[in-house]
Amino acid sequence: LGSGDLYGALGERLRQRHQLAIRILPADVMPEHVRRLDLHARQLQLSEMLDGASRTFHAAYLVADLEAREEIDALVSGAAFADRHADRLFRRHLTAYFAAAVMMPYARFLRACEGSGYDLLLLQRRFGAGFEQVAHRLTTLQRVGARGLPFFMIRIDRAGQSSKRYAGASAAPLVEQDGRCPLWALHSAFDRPSEIVPQLVELEGGERWFTLNRTVSGHSAGLQHGQAVFAIALGVRADYAAPLVYAHGLDLDHGDAQPIGLGCAACTRPSCAQRSAPPRGRPLRFNERERGLSPFDFAAD
C-alpha cells in the first residue's frame, strides 16, 4: 500500500480486489453499530461517529478477513480450543492484530519508537493511529532480533473493571492480578481527561514499574446515548524505562515512587488510609483505645 493516505489506499484495495465500497452512514442509521458488511450492496458501512484512526482500522480489519483468512484459520486451528466461542474470540483478536500491523508496520514502527523515545503523541500522528491502538501495538514488539521494550497494557472503566489486558513479555503482576490499588494513577487519570499521567510505582516486594496513564473515549452513537470513557495504563519495568522520553530526569532506581499493592485483599502494607478491606489470611487486631489511619489493624504475619 504505497500511499501516504492509508485509509484511501485500503478503500481502493477493497474496491479493486473485492468490489467493495466504503460508505459512511449517519449515526441514526447505525445507532447500535460502528461497522457493518453489507454483501448485497457490496459495501463496508461505517458509522460517522468513528474517528479517522478507527475508520482506517475497520477498513484494514476487513482486508484481513478477506486476504489473510487462510493464515488466521491455521492459527486458530493450531490453538485447538475446546470452546467454539474461544475460537471466535481468538479469530477476532488475530484479525485485529493484522489490522494494527497494517497501520503500524513492525520495522518502521519500532524505528519510530526508538528514534522518538517512545513519544506516544508523535507515534499517533506519524501512523494515523489512536492512543489505545499505539499502546496495544507497543505490547507486541517482541520479534526475535528486533525487540522493543516489554510493555504491558490494561484498560479499565470508572468502576475499576478491566476490559482489556495485555501482559506482552512483561510478566507484570499489575495485569495478571484482578485486584488493583486506588493509589495507582490509572484510577485518577479519569480526573485529567486525555492527559498522559506518568507515575513510578513500587510493589511490596520492591519491584518498580513506570506507567503512563491516560483516558480514552470509546465508541458513541451521539450525545444522547452517552460517551464511553476508559482509562489505560501502559507500563514497563523501571529497569527498562530509561529510553522513554517521559522518564527523562527521573531516578528510576532510587527516586520517589508511589507504594502500591495488588488490591487490598492481597496487600499487607500497614497504615494505608485508602485501605478498604483487610489482607486475606491475616488475623485482625482490635484496640478500642486507638484508631489508626486504616480501620483495619492486622497481625504483621
C-alpha positions in Angstrom: 0.0 0.0 0.0 2.4 2.7 -1.3 0.4 5.7 -0.2 0.5 8.5 2.3 -3.2 8.1 2.7 -3.6 4.6 4.2 -7.4 4.9 4.5 -7.7 5.9 0.9 -5.4 3.1 -0.2 -7.3 0.5 1.8 -10.6 1.7 0.3 -9.1 1.5 -3.2 -7.8 -2.1 -2.5 -11.3 -3.1 -1.3 -12.8 -1.6 -4.4 -10.4 -3.1 -7.0 -9.8 -6.6 -5.5 -13.1 -7.3 -3.8 -15.6 -5.0 -5.5 -16.5 -3.5 -2.1 -17.1 0.2 -1.4 -16.7 2.0 1.9 -19.8 4.1 2.8 -20.0 6.4 5.9 -23.5 6.3 7.3 -25.3 8.7 9.7 -25.4 7.7 13.4 -29.2 7.5 13.3 -29.0 4.9 10.5 -26.5 2.8 12.6 -27.4 3.7 16.2 -26.1 0.5 17.6 -23.2 -0.4 15.3 -19.9 1.1 14.2 -19.3 -1.4 11.3 -21.5 -3.5 9.1 -20.6 -5.5 6.0 -23.5 -5.5 3.5 -22.6 -8.0 0.9 -25.9 -7.4 -1.0 -25.0 -3.7 -1.5 -21.2 -4.6 -1.7 -20.5 -2.1 1.0 -18.4 -1.8 4.1 -20.7 0.6 6.1 -19.0 2.6 8.9 -20.6 4.9 11.4 -20.0 8.6 11.0 -19.1 8.6 14.7 -15.8 6.8 14.1 -12.7 9.0 14.0 -10.2 8.7 11.2 -7.9 6.2 13.0 -10.9 3.9 13.7 -12.1 4.1 10.1 -8.7 3.1 8.9 -8.6 0.2 11.4 -12.0 -1.2 10.3 -11.0 -1.0 6.7 -7.8 -2.9 7.5 -9.8 -5.4 9.6 -12.0 -6.3 6.5 -8.8 -6.6 4.4 -7.5 -9.0 7.0 -10.7 -11.1 6.9 -10.7 -11.3 3.1 -7.0 -11.7 2.4 -5.4 -13.4 5.5 -8.2 -15.8 6.3 -6.1 -18.9 5.4 -3.3 -17.8 7.8 -5.7 -16.9 10.5 -7.6 -20.2 10.1 -4.4 -22.1 10.6 -3.5 -20.2 13.8 -7.0 -20.7 15.2 -6.9 -24.4 14.3 -3.5 -24.8 15.9 -4.7 -23.3 19.1 -7.2 -26.3 19.4 -9.6 -24.5 21.7 -12.4 -26.8 23.1 -14.9 -23.9 23.1 -16.1 -22.5 19.8 -16.6 -19.1 21.5 -12.9 -19.1 22.3 -12.3 -19.9 18.6 -14.3 -16.9 17.6 -12.7 -14.5 20.1 -9.2 -15.7 19.1 -10.1 -15.2 15.4 -11.3 -11.7 16.2 -8.1 -10.9 18.1 -5.9 -12.2 15.2 -7.8 -10.2 12.6 -7.5 -7.1 14.7 -3.7 -7.8 15.1 -3.4 -7.9 11.4 -5.2 -4.6 11.0 -3.0 -2.9 13.6 0.1 -4.2 11.8 -1.1 -2.8 8.5 -1.5 0.6 10.3 1.8 0.3 12.2 4.2 -1.9 10.3 6.6 -3.6 12.6 10.0 -2.5 11.5 9.0 1.1 10.7 7.0 1.4 13.9 9.9 0.1 16.1 12.3 2.5 14.5 10.0 5.4 15.2 9.6 4.2 18.8 13.4 4.1 19.4 14.1 7.3 17.5 11.5 9.3 19.4 11.9 7.9 22.9 8.5 6.2 22.6 6.8 9.6 22.2 3.2 8.4 22.1 1.8 11.6 20.6 4.4 11.5 17.8 3.6 7.9 17.1 -0.1 8.6 16.9 0.4 11.4 14.4 3.0 9.6 12.3 1.0 6.4 11.9 -2.5 7.9 12.0 -3.5 5.8 15.0 -5.3 6.4 18.3 -3.7 6.3 21.7 -5.2 2.9 22.5 -4.1 1.5 19.2 -0.5 2.7 19.7 -0.5 1.4 23.3 -1.7 -2.0 22.3 0.9 -2.2 19.4 3.7 -1.5 21.9 2.8 -4.7 23.8 3.6 -6.8 20.7 7.1 -5.7 19.8 8.9 -8.9 20.7 10.1 -10.3 17.4 13.3 -12.2 17.8 16.2 -10.0 16.7 14.1 -6.8 16.8 12.6 -6.5 20.2 11.1 -3.3 21.6 10.6 -2.6 25.3 8.4 -5.2 27.1 5.3 -3.1 27.8 2.0 -4.2 29.4 -1.3 -2.5 28.9 -4.6 -2.6 30.9 -7.8 -0.8 30.3 -10.4 -0.1 33.0 -13.7 1.7 33.3 -14.7 4.1 36.1 -15.8 1.1 38.2 -12.3 -0.3 38.0 -13.4 -3.3 35.9 -10.8 -4.3 33.3 -11.9 -4.8 29.7 -8.5 -5.3 28.1 -5.3 -6.8 29.5 -2.2 -7.4 27.5 0.8 -8.6 29.5 3.1 -8.9 26.4 6.5 -10.0 27.5 6.4 -8.0 30.7 5.1 -10.7 33.1 3.6 -7.8 35.0 1.6 -8.7 38.1 -0.3 -5.4 37.7 -2.0 -7.0 34.7 -2.3 -10.6 35.9 -4.0 -9.8 39.2 -7.6 -9.0 39.5 -7.1 -6.5 42.3 -5.7 -3.0 41.8 -4.6 -0.2 44.1 -6.6 3.1 44.1 -3.2 4.9 44.7 -2.2 3.9 41.1 -2.6 6.9 38.8 -4.6 4.6 36.4 -7.6 5.4 38.5 -7.1 9.1 39.0 -6.5 9.5 35.2 -10.3 10.0 34.9 -9.8 13.4 36.7 -7.3 14.5 33.9 -9.0 13.6 30.6 -6.8 12.9 27.7 -3.6 13.9 29.6 -0.8 11.4 29.9 0.0 11.0 33.6 3.4 9.3 34.2 3.9 7.5 37.5 6.7 5.5 39.1 5.2 2.8 41.3 6.7 0.3 43.7 5.1 -3.0 44.7 5.6 -4.6 48.1 8.5 -6.7 47.1 10.4 -3.7 45.9 9.7 -4.2 42.2 9.3 -0.9 40.4 7.2 -0.1 37.3 7.0 3.0 35.2 3.5 3.6 34.0 1.8 6.1 31.6 -1.9 6.6 32.4 -4.5 8.3 30.2 -8.2 8.3 29.4 -9.6 7.3 26.1 -13.1 7.6 24.7 -15.0 4.6 23.4 -17.5 4.4 20.5 -20.5 6.6 20.8 -23.8 6.9 18.9 -24.2 10.6 19.8 -24.6 12.7 22.9 -28.0 11.4 23.9 -26.6 7.9 24.1 -23.6 8.9 26.3 -19.9 8.5 25.8 -17.9 5.5 27.0 -14.8 6.5 28.8 -11.9 4.2 29.8 -8.5 4.7 31.5 -5.5 3.0 30.0 -2.2 2.2 31.8 0.8 1.4 29.6 3.7 0.2 31.7 7.2 -1.2 31.7 9.6 -2.3 34.4 11.6 0.7 35.7 14.8 -1.1 34.8 13.9 -0.7 31.1 12.2 2.7 31.2 15.2 5.0 30.8 14.8 5.3 26.9 11.3 6.7 27.4 11.0 10.5 26.8 8.6 10.6 29.7 11.2 9.2 32.1 14.0 11.7 31.3 15.4 13.3 34.5 13.8 10.7 36.8 15.8 8.5 39.2 14.1 5.2 38.3 16.1 3.1 40.7 16.1 5.2 43.8 13.8 8.2 43.3 10.4 8.6 44.9 7.9 6.0 43.9 4.3 5.6 44.9 3.9 2.5 47.0 1.0 0.4 45.8 -0.4 -3.1 46.2 -2.3 -5.6 44.1 -5.6 -4.8 45.7 -6.4 -4.5 49.4 -7.0 -8.2 49.9 -3.5 -9.0 48.6 -1.7 -6.0 50.1 -0.1 -6.1 53.6 1.1 -2.5 53.7 0.1 -1.2 57.2 -1.3 2.2 57.9 -2.9 2.8 54.5 -5.6 5.4 54.7 -7.0 4.1 51.4 -7.5 0.5 52.6 -11.0 -0.8 52.0 -10.5 -4.4 53.3 -8.0 -6.3 55.5 -5.5 -8.5 53.8 -6.6 -12.0 53.1 -5.4 -14.5 55.7 -4.2 -12.0 58.3 -6.0 -12.1 61.7 -7.5 -8.7 62.7 -6.4 -7.0 65.9 -8.6 -4.7 68.0 -7.7 -1.9 70.4 -10.7 0.3 71.4 -8.4 3.0 72.8 -6.7 3.6 69.4 -7.7 4.2 65.8 -5.1 4.2 63.1 -5.2 5.6 59.6 -6.8 2.4 58.4 -10.0 0.9 60.1 -8.3 -2.5 59.9 -5.4 -3.4 62.2 -3.9 -6.8 61.5 -1.1 -9.1 62.5 2.2 -8.5 60.7 2.4 -12.2 59.6 
